[in-house]
Every structure is written in C-alpha cells, then in structure tokens.
Amino acid sequence: MRHSSRCCPRIQDRTGIKFVHATDREAIGEWDHGDYTHQVYRAAWGPMNDRYWFGKAETAKRRAVVMAKYEPVGILDGGRRFAPGFATAS
C-alpha cells in the first residue's frame, strides 16, 4: 500500500470511524489533563498511564531543561531551527 496524505481519509471512509484530529500537528506543550484531547483518549482507550502523559506545567519545565542544553550548540526552537557555528577548515 502506498502511503500518502489521502490514507487517513480513506480509512475513515471505509470504516465509518472519524478520527478526532492529528495529534502530531499539535503544538508541543499544549496538551493538558482534562482537556479535549485527554477526554477523547480516555473515552477511546480508557485510563491513561500518567507516566507517559505530562501536562502543560511539567512539559514546560522539562522543555526548558532541554532547550538550555541545546541552544548553546545552535539547536533552536525545539530542533526546528539551527544556527551553524562549527569551526570550518580554511
């Protein structure tokens, strides 16, 4: 089967099950306990293992730690941008 951006709509059409949204397109750190995404996942899959689901506050805290390590080496915006600064040969 060839993968394409049309794959998910075809699956939805064939099964009659509509996907809620694409979580891979959510902004990092926007999810939180009790919000719409949380409610939908719980309704679909039951209780979630909190070990793997961090809310906004914990995500912001962990992200700040990672960014503090990445930014000095030129990795910016969570890896979406970089600033080359490596030594070059003359």
MMTF fields as JSON, N, C-alpha, C and O atoms, coordinates in Angstrom:
{
  "mmtfVersion": "1.0.0",
  "mmtfProducer": "UNKNOWN",
  "numBonds": 359,
  "numAtoms": 360,
  "numGroups": 90,
  "numChains": 1,
  "numModels": 1,
  "chainsPerModel": [1],
  "groupsPerChain": [90],
  "chainIdList": ["A"],
  "bondAtomList": [4, 2, 8, 6, 12, 10, 16, 14, 20, 18, 24, 22, 28, 26, 32, 30, 36, 34, 40, 38, 44, 42, 48, 46, 52, 50, 56, 54, 60, 58, 64, 62, 68, 66, 72, 70, 76, 74, 80, 78, 84, 82, 88, 86, 92, 90, 96, 94, 100, 98, 104, 102, 108, 106, 112, 110, 116, 114, 120, 118, 124, 122, 128, 126, 132, 130, 136, 134, 140, 138, 144, 142, 148, 146, 152, 150, 156, 154, 160, 158, 164, 162, 168, 166, 172, 170, 176, 174, 180, 178, 184, 182, 188, 186, 192, 190, 196, 194, 200, 198, 204, 202, 208, 206, 212, 210, 216, 214, 220, 218, 224, 222, 228, 226, 232, 230, 236, 234, 240, 238, 244, 242, 248, 246, 252, 250, 256, 254, 260, 258, 264, 262, 268, 266, 272, 270, 276, 274, 280, 278, 284, 282, 288, 286, 292, 290, 296, 294, 300, 298, 304, 302, 308, 306, 312, 310, 316, 314, 320, 318, 324, 322, 328, 326, 332, 330, 336, 334, 340, 338, 344, 342, 348, 346, 352, 350, 356, 354],
  "bondOrderList": [1, 1, 1, 1, 1, 1, 1, 1, 1, 1, 1, 1, 1, 1, 1, 1, 1, 1, 1, 1, 1, 1, 1, 1, 1, 1, 1, 1, 1, 1, 1, 1, 1, 1, 1, 1, 1, 1, 1, 1, 1, 1, 1, 1, 1, 1, 1, 1, 1, 1, 1, 1, 1, 1, 1, 1, 1, 1, 1, 1, 1, 1, 1, 1, 1, 1, 1, 1, 1, 1, 1, 1, 1, 1, 1, 1, 1, 1, 1, 1, 1, 1, 1, 1, 1, 1, 1, 1, 1],
  "groupList": [{"groupName": "MET", "atomNameList": ["N", "CA", "C", "O"], "elementList": ["N", "C", "C", "O"], "formalChargeList": [0, 0, 0, 0], "bondAtomList": [1, 0, 2, 1, 3, 2], "bondOrderList": [1, 1, 2], "singleLetterCode": "M", "chemCompType": "L-PEPTIDE LINKING"}, {"groupName": "ARG", "atomNameList": ["N", "CA", "C", "O"], "elementList": ["N", "C", "C", "O"], "formalChargeList": [0, 0, 0, 0], "bondAtomList": [1, 0, 2, 1, 3, 2], "bondOrderList": [1, 1, 2], "singleLetterCode": "R", "chemCompType": "L-PEPTIDE LINKING"}, {"groupName": "HIS", "atomNameList": ["N", "CA", "C", "O"], "elementList": ["N", "C", "C", "O"], "formalChargeList": [0, 0, 0, 0], "bondAtomList": [1, 0, 2, 1, 3, 2], "bondOrderList": [1, 1, 2], "singleLetterCode": "H", "chemCompType": "L-PEPTIDE LINKING"}, {"groupName": "SER", "atomNameList": ["N", "CA", "C", "O"], "elementList": ["N", "C", "C", "O"], "formalChargeList": [0, 0, 0, 0], "bondAtomList": [1, 0, 2, 1, 3, 2], "bondOrderList": [1, 1, 2], "singleLetterCode": "S", "chemCompType": "L-PEPTIDE LINKING"}, {"groupName": "CYS", "atomNameList": ["N", "CA", "C", "O"], "elementList": ["N", "C", "C", "O"], "formalChargeList": [0, 0, 0, 0], "bondAtomList": [1, 0, 2, 1, 3, 2], "bondOrderList": [1, 1, 2], "singleLetterCode": "C", "chemCompType": "L-PEPTIDE LINKING"}, {"groupName": "PRO", "atomNameList": ["N", "CA", "C", "O"], "elementList": ["N", "C", "C", "O"], "formalChargeList": [0, 0, 0, 0], "bondAtomList": [1, 0, 2, 1, 3, 2], "bondOrderList": [1, 1, 2], "singleLetterCode": "P", "chemCompType": "L-PEPTIDE LINKING"}, {"groupName": "ILE", "atomNameList": ["N", "CA", "C", "O"], "elementList": ["N", "C", "C", "O"], "formalChargeList": [0, 0, 0, 0], "bondAtomList": [1, 0, 2, 1, 3, 2], "bondOrderList": [1, 1, 2], "singleLetterCode": "I", "chemCompType": "L-PEPTIDE LINKING"}, {"groupName": "GLN", "atomNameList": ["N", "CA", "C", "O"], "elementList": ["N", "C", "C", "O"], "formalChargeList": [0, 0, 0, 0], "bondAtomList": [1, 0, 2, 1, 3, 2], "bondOrderList": [1, 1, 2], "singleLetterCode": "Q", "chemCompType": "L-PEPTIDE LINKING"}, {"groupName": "ASP", "atomNameList": ["N", "CA", "C", "O"], "elementList": ["N", "C", "C", "O"], "formalChargeList": [0, 0, 0, 0], "bondAtomList": [1, 0, 2, 1, 3, 2], "bondOrderList": [1, 1, 2], "singleLetterCode": "D", "chemCompType": "L-PEPTIDE LINKING"}, {"groupName": "THR", "atomNameList": ["N", "CA", "C", "O"], "elementList": ["N", "C", "C", "O"], "formalChargeList": [0, 0, 0, 0], "bondAtomList": [1, 0, 2, 1, 3, 2], "bondOrderList": [1, 1, 2], "singleLetterCode": "T", "chemCompType": "L-PEPTIDE LINKING"}, {"groupName": "GLY", "atomNameList": ["N", "CA", "C", "O"], "elementList": ["N", "C", "C", "O"], "formalChargeList": [0, 0, 0, 0], "bondAtomList": [1, 0, 2, 1, 3, 2], "bondOrderList": [1, 1, 2], "singleLetterCode": "G", "chemCompType": "PEPTIDE LINKING"}, {"groupName": "LYS", "atomNameList": ["N", "CA", "C", "O"], "elementList": ["N", "C", "C", "O"], "formalChargeList": [0, 0, 0, 0], "bondAtomList": [1, 0, 2, 1, 3, 2], "bondOrderList": [1, 1, 2], "singleLetterCode": "K", "chemCompType": "L-PEPTIDE LINKING"}, {"groupName": "PHE", "atomNameList": ["N", "CA", "C", "O"], "elementList": ["N", "C", "C", "O"], "formalChargeList": [0, 0, 0, 0], "bondAtomList": [1, 0, 2, 1, 3, 2], "bondOrderList": [1, 1, 2], "singleLetterCode": "F", "chemCompType": "L-PEPTIDE LINKING"}, {"groupName": "VAL", "atomNameList": ["N", "CA", "C", "O"], "elementList": ["N", "C", "C", "O"], "formalChargeList": [0, 0, 0, 0], "bondAtomList": [1, 0, 2, 1, 3, 2], "bondOrderList": [1, 1, 2], "singleLetterCode": "V", "chemCompType": "L-PEPTIDE LINKING"}, {"groupName": "ALA", "atomNameList": ["N", "CA", "C", "O"], "elementList": ["N", "C", "C", "O"], "formalChargeList": [0, 0, 0, 0], "bondAtomList": [1, 0, 2, 1, 3, 2], "bondOrderList": [1, 1, 2], "singleLetterCode": "A", "chemCompType": "L-PEPTIDE LINKING"}, {"groupName": "GLU", "atomNameList": ["N", "CA", "C", "O"], "elementList": ["N", "C", "C", "O"], "formalChargeList": [0, 0, 0, 0], "bondAtomList": [1, 0, 2, 1, 3, 2], "bondOrderList": [1, 1, 2], "singleLetterCode": "E", "chemCompType": "L-PEPTIDE LINKING"}, {"groupName": "TRP", "atomNameList": ["N", "CA", "C", "O"], "elementList": ["N", "C", "C", "O"], "formalChargeList": [0, 0, 0, 0], "bondAtomList": [1, 0, 2, 1, 3, 2], "bondOrderList": [1, 1, 2], "singleLetterCode": "W", "chemCompType": "L-PEPTIDE LINKING"}, {"groupName": "TYR", "atomNameList": ["N", "CA", "C", "O"], "elementList": ["N", "C", "C", "O"], "formalChargeList": [0, 0, 0, 0], "bondAtomList": [1, 0, 2, 1, 3, 2], "bondOrderList": [1, 1, 2], "singleLetterCode": "Y", "chemCompType": "L-PEPTIDE LINKING"}, {"groupName": "ASN", "atomNameList": ["N", "CA", "C", "O"], "elementList": ["N", "C", "C", "O"], "formalChargeList": [0, 0, 0, 0], "bondAtomList": [1, 0, 2, 1, 3, 2], "bondOrderList": [1, 1, 2], "singleLetterCode": "N", "chemCompType": "L-PEPTIDE LINKING"}, {"groupName": "LEU", "atomNameList": ["N", "CA", "C", "O"], "elementList": ["N", "C", "C", "O"], "formalChargeList": [0, 0, 0, 0], "bondAtomList": [1, 0, 2, 1, 3, 2], "bondOrderList": [1, 1, 2], "singleLetterCode": "L", "chemCompType": "L-PEPTIDE LINKING"}],
  "groupTypeList": [0, 1, 2, 3, 3, 1, 4, 4, 5, 1, 6, 7, 8, 1, 9, 10, 6, 11, 12, 13, 2, 14, 9, 8, 1, 15, 14, 6, 10, 15, 16, 8, 2, 10, 8, 17, 9, 2, 7, 13, 17, 1, 14, 14, 16, 10, 5, 0, 18, 8, 1, 17, 16, 12, 10, 11, 14, 15, 9, 14, 11, 1, 1, 14, 13, 13, 0, 14, 11, 17, 15, 5, 13, 10, 6, 19, 8, 10, 10, 1, 1, 12, 14, 5, 10, 12, 14, 9, 14, 3],
  "groupIdList": [1, 2, 3, 4, 5, 6, 7, 8, 9, 10, 11, 12, 13, 14, 15, 16, 17, 18, 19, 20, 21, 22, 23, 24, 25, 26, 27, 28, 29, 30, 31, 32, 33, 34, 35, 36, 37, 38, 39, 40, 41, 42, 43, 44, 45, 46, 47, 48, 49, 50, 51, 52, 53, 54, 55, 56, 57, 58, 59, 60, 61, 62, 63, 64, 65, 66, 67, 68, 69, 70, 71, 72, 73, 74, 75, 76, 77, 78, 79, 80, 81, 82, 83, 84, 85, 86, 87, 88, 89, 90],
  "secStructList": [7, 7, 7, 7, 6, 6, 2, 2, 2, 2, 2, 2, 2, 2, 2, 7, 7, 7, 7, 7, 7, 7, 4, 4, 4, 1, 7, 6, 6, 7, 7, 7, 6, 6, 1, 2, 2, 2, 2, 2, 2, 2, 2, 2, 2, 7, 1, 7, 7, 4, 4, 4, 7, 7, 7, 2, 2, 2, 2, 2, 2, 2, 2, 2, 2, 2, 2, 2, 2, 2, 4, 4, 4, 6, 3, 3, 4, 4, 4, 6, 3, 3, 7, 7, 7, 7, 7, 7, 7, 7],
  "xCoordList": [0.838, 0.0, 0.882, 1.816, 0.612, 1.364, 0.864, -0.339, 1.806, 1.429, 1.256, 2.055, 0.24, 0.017, -0.825, -1.333, -0.966, -1.776, -3.255, -4.066, -3.601, -5.002, -5.331, -6.472, -4.351, -4.539, -5.574, -6.499, -5.429, -6.345, -7.789, -8.687, -8.039, -9.445, -10.04, -11.218, -9.236, -9.749, -10.088, -11.11, -9.239, -9.515, -10.801, -11.64, -10.957, -12.164, -13.407, -14.429, -13.308, -14.444, -14.799, -15.974, -13.792, -14.04, -14.598, -15.476, -14.1, -14.518, -15.723, -16.418, -15.975, -17.056, -16.653, -17.49, -15.37, -14.861, -14.123, -13.186, -14.532, -13.887, -12.83, -13.108, -11.621, -10.55, -10.805, -11.337, -10.424, -10.708, -9.846, -10.368, -8.555, -7.629, -6.26, -6.066, -5.326, -3.967, -3.105, -2.7, -2.822, -2.044, -0.621, 0.03, -0.125, 1.23, 1.316, 2.412, 0.177, 0.175, -0.092, -0.141, -0.259, -0.468, 0.838, 1.923, 0.715, 1.907, 2.412, 1.62, 3.707, 4.293, 3.963, 4.157, 3.468, 3.17, 1.78, 1.465, 0.939, -0.416, -1.409, -2.476, -1.088, -1.976, -1.994, -0.977, -3.119, -3.169, -4.242, -5.177, -4.087, -5.037, -6.435, -6.606, -7.418, -8.799, -9.26, -10.448, -8.339, -8.763, -9.411, -9.592, -9.753, -10.464, -9.687, -10.254, -8.386, -7.578, -7.585, -7.739, -7.422, -7.43, -8.768, -8.803, -9.847, -11.174, -11.399, -11.958, -10.956, -11.151, -10.326, -10.829, -9.071, -8.235, -8.802, -8.828, -9.258, -9.834, -11.093, -11.309, -11.927, -13.156, -12.847, -13.539, -11.79, -11.44, -10.669, -10.912, -9.75, -8.811, -8.884, -8.209, -9.689, -9.752, -8.689, -8.103, -8.441, -7.47, -6.088, -5.652, -5.422, -4.097, -3.035, -3.268, -1.882, -0.771, -0.127, 0.508, -0.294, 0.206, 1.717, 2.247, 2.401, 3.856, 4.225, 5.293, 3.365, 3.66, 2.918, 3.114, 2.082, 1.268, 1.552, 1.032, 2.377, 2.703, 1.771, 1.457, 1.335, 0.518, 1.378, 2.594, 0.731, 1.421, 2.567, 3.653, 2.344, 3.366, 4.612, 5.729, 4.433, 5.586, 6.295, 7.523, 5.531, 6.139, 6.997, 8.115, 6.488, 7.249, 8.54, 9.588, 8.469, 9.648, 10.7, 11.875, 10.287, 11.229, 11.778, 12.949, 10.933, 11.369, 12.422, 13.375, 12.253, 13.226, 14.597, 15.623, 14.616, 15.884, 16.566, 17.768, 15.8, 16.361, 16.844, 17.94, 16.042, 16.425, 17.693, 18.517, 17.853, 19.063, 20.316, 21.399, 20.172, 21.312, 21.516, 22.653, 20.448, 20.532, 20.948, 21.751, 20.409, 20.651, 22.126, 22.526, 22.958, 24.375, 25.104, 26.125, 24.587, 25.227, 24.516, 24.808, 23.577, 22.947, 21.675, 21.202, 21.105, 19.826, 18.728, 18.653, 17.886, 16.902, 15.474, 15.241, 14.534, 13.097, 12.755, 12.01, 13.289, 12.972, 13.449, 12.853, 14.519, 15.063, 14.516, 14.878, 13.66, 13.077, 13.997, 13.789, 15.027, 15.945, 17.319, 17.434, 18.348, 19.679, 20.54, 20.299, 21.539, 22.461, 23.847, 24.481, 24.308, 25.624, 26.707, 26.747, 27.562, 28.619, 29.846, 30.719, 29.905, 31.041, 32.255, 32.124, 33.411, 34.644, 34.746, 34.396, 35.227, 35.388, 36.868, 37.659, 37.221, 38.614, 38.915, 38.066, 40.094, 40.472, 41.133, 41.525],
  "yCoordList": [-1.176, 0.0, 1.238, 1.33, 2.147, 3.392, 4.369, 4.595, 4.952, 5.921, 7.288, 7.695, 7.965, 9.315, 10.094, 9.542, 11.371, 12.208, 11.853, 12.309, 11.045, 10.654, 9.356, 8.895, 8.763, 7.475, 7.538, 6.726, 8.482, 8.557, 8.81, 8.138, 9.756, 9.928, 8.658, 8.363, 7.913, 6.67, 5.654, 4.973, 5.55, 4.624, 5.049, 4.209, 6.343, 6.836, 6.514, 6.089, 6.72, 6.435, 4.955, 4.598, 4.096, 2.646, 2.113, 1.25, 2.616, 2.075, 2.784, 2.23, 4.024, 4.802, 5.425, 5.998, 5.318, 5.895, 7.178, 7.168, 8.257, 9.542, 9.792, 9.688, 10.12, 10.442, 11.831, 12.706, 12.016, 13.274, 14.395, 15.429, 14.203, 15.181, 14.536, 13.425, 15.217, 14.682, 15.223, 16.385, 14.393, 14.855, 15.22, 15.986, 14.686, 15.04, 16.479, 16.995, 17.127, 18.522, 19.487, 20.701, 18.955, 19.813, 20.496, 19.954, 21.679, 22.368, 21.632, 21.196, 21.5, 20.815, 21.595, 22.809, 20.891, 21.512, 22.074, 22.659, 21.921, 22.468, 21.505, 21.932, 20.239, 19.25, 19.425, 19.794, 19.168, 19.201, 18.243, 17.899, 17.83, 16.904, 17.527, 18.676, 16.753, 17.201, 17.944, 18.238, 18.258, 18.99, 18.035, 16.85, 18.566, 17.783, 16.533, 15.443, 16.695, 15.549, 14.47, 13.289, 14.859, 13.911, 13.185, 11.966, 13.912, 13.308, 12.295, 11.222, 12.65, 11.764, 10.485, 9.388, 10.624, 9.444, 8.535, 7.316, 9.109, 8.287, 7.586, 6.42, 8.274, 7.67, 6.523, 5.506, 6.7, 5.674, 4.511, 3.357, 4.801, 3.775, 3.469, 2.553, 4.217, 4.003, 4.825, 5.734, 4.509, 5.287, 5.276, 4.269, 6.416, 6.534, 6.385, 6.731, 5.874, 5.744, 7.126, 7.626, 7.732, 9.089, 9.199, 10.3, 8.086, 8.106, 8.678, 9.272, 8.509, 8.933, 10.188, 10.662, 10.729, 11.881, 13.028, 13.058, 13.972, 15.133, 16.271, 16.474, 17.005, 18.184, 19.372, 19.251, 20.527, 21.733, 22.151, 22.474, 22.151, 22.634, 21.757, 22.269, 20.457, 19.545, 19.587, 19.512, 19.706, 19.8, 21.06, 21.007, 22.185, 23.44, 23.315, 23.788, 22.684, 22.504, 21.645, 22.01, 20.519, 19.608, 20.21, 20.028, 20.918, 21.548, 22.623, 22.76, 23.377, 24.414, 23.795, 24.354, 22.664, 21.979, 21.553, 21.753, 20.968, 20.502, 21.683, 21.637, 22.726, 23.887, 24.544, 25.028, 24.564, 25.151, 24.387, 24.965, 23.116, 22.314, 22.426, 22.411, 22.537, 22.574, 23.934, 24.0, 25.015, 26.336, 26.727, 27.325, 26.423, 26.786, 26.12, 26.626, 25.002, 24.339, 24.668, 24.069, 25.624, 26.102, 25.395, 25.606, 24.563, 23.907, 24.745, 24.839, 25.345, 26.313, 25.876, 25.007, 26.489, 26.24, 24.755, 24.26, 24.064, 22.64, 21.786, 20.75, 22.208, 21.447, 21.863, 21.275, 22.854, 23.311, 24.267, 24.539, 24.779, 25.727, 25.503, 25.092, 25.764, 25.665, 26.807, 27.367, 27.134, 28.2, 27.571, 27.225, 27.424, 26.796, 27.637, 28.858, 26.977, 27.684, 26.814, 27.097, 25.769, 24.869, 25.482, 26.242, 25.149, 25.64, 25.079, 23.928, 25.915, 25.466, 25.454, 26.229, 24.571, 24.49, 25.641, 26.024, 26.185, 27.299, 26.766, 27.54],
  "zCoordList": [0.0, 0.0, 0.0, 0.796, -0.839, -0.928, 0.127, 0.259, 0.883, 1.91, 1.263, 0.419, 1.653, 1.147, 2.134, 3.11, 1.872, 2.755, 2.649, 3.455, 1.663, 1.484, 2.2, 2.152, 2.862, 3.509, 4.639, 4.673, 5.549, 6.693, 6.288, 6.794, 5.394, 4.984, 4.366, 4.57, 3.617, 3.023, 4.105, 4.022, 5.114, 6.222, 6.925, 7.248, 7.161, 7.82, 6.992, 7.53, 5.689, 4.816, 4.824, 4.898, 4.75, 4.708, 6.011, 6.0, 7.144, 8.439, 9.029, 9.881, 8.574, 9.165, 10.492, 11.189, 10.847, 12.091, 11.752, 10.953, 12.343, 12.091, 13.158, 14.353, 12.723, 13.653, 14.219, 13.536, 15.458, 16.131, 15.565, 15.15, 15.546, 14.983, 14.919, 15.414, 14.322, 14.182, 15.313, 15.283, 16.305, 17.449, 17.063, 17.772, 15.95, 15.531, 15.047, 14.831, 14.875, 14.44, 15.597, 15.399, 16.782, 17.939, 18.305, 18.092, 18.851, 19.344, 20.584, 21.419, 20.696, 21.844, 23.105, 23.171, 24.091, 25.37, 25.512, 26.548, 24.519, 24.593, 25.235, 25.677, 25.295, 25.886, 27.398, 27.986, 28.03, 29.492, 29.988, 29.266, 31.218, 31.834, 31.876, 32.284, 31.452, 31.482, 30.24, 30.109, 29.314, 28.117, 27.113, 27.392, 25.956, 24.939, 24.516, 24.433, 24.248, 23.828, 24.9, 24.59, 26.135, 27.252, 27.338, 27.506, 27.226, 27.302, 26.181, 26.404, 24.971, 23.82, 23.969, 23.727, 24.361, 24.557, 25.631, 25.459, 26.735, 27.802, 27.333, 27.664, 26.57, 26.069, 25.115, 25.106, 24.307, 23.322, 23.931, 23.579, 24.835, 25.297, 26.776, 27.247, 27.527, 28.97, 29.68, 29.091, 30.941, 31.71, 31.047, 30.49, 31.123, 30.523, 31.608, 32.766, 31.232, 32.147, 32.3, 31.372, 33.46, 33.687, 33.535, 33.384, 33.574, 33.388, 32.022, 31.871, 31.036, 29.669, 29.236, 28.117, 30.087, 29.717, 30.669, 31.784, 30.234, 31.046, 30.674, 29.501, 31.673, 31.427, 31.031, 30.879, 30.864, 30.403, 31.312, 30.828, 32.609, 33.543, 33.504, 33.426, 33.558, 33.54, 32.19, 32.131, 31.111, 29.778, 29.68, 29.167, 30.164, 30.111, 30.908, 30.471, 32.066, 32.916, 32.219, 32.18, 31.678, 31.01, 29.724, 29.392, 29.016, 27.768, 28.024, 27.256, 29.091, 29.439, 29.723, 29.334, 30.39, 30.689, 29.394, 29.225, 28.484, 27.214, 26.368, 25.809, 26.273, 25.468, 26.005, 25.229, 27.321, 27.914, 27.489, 27.407, 27.224, 26.764, 25.254, 24.783, 24.506, 23.043, 22.482, 21.551, 23.041, 22.463, 22.386, 21.387, 23.387, 23.275, 22.102, 21.637, 21.63, 20.488, 19.178, 18.142, 19.224, 18.0, 17.578, 16.46, 18.437, 18.124, 18.779, 20.004, 17.954, 18.434, 18.125, 17.285, 18.813, 18.583, 18.627, 17.782, 19.59, 19.732, 18.581, 18.285, 17.927, 16.813, 15.461, 14.442, 15.435, 14.164, 13.412, 12.23, 14.113, 13.511, 14.11, 15.264, 13.348, 13.91, 13.4, 12.331, 14.184, 13.842, 13.695, 14.692, 12.479, 12.301, 12.966, 12.815, 13.688, 14.37, 14.533, 15.353, 13.761, 13.848, 13.163, 12.204, 13.657, 13.039, 11.62, 11.36, 10.723, 9.326, 8.974, 9.513, 8.073, 7.625, 6.682, 5.876, 6.773, 5.883, 4.645, 3.772]
}
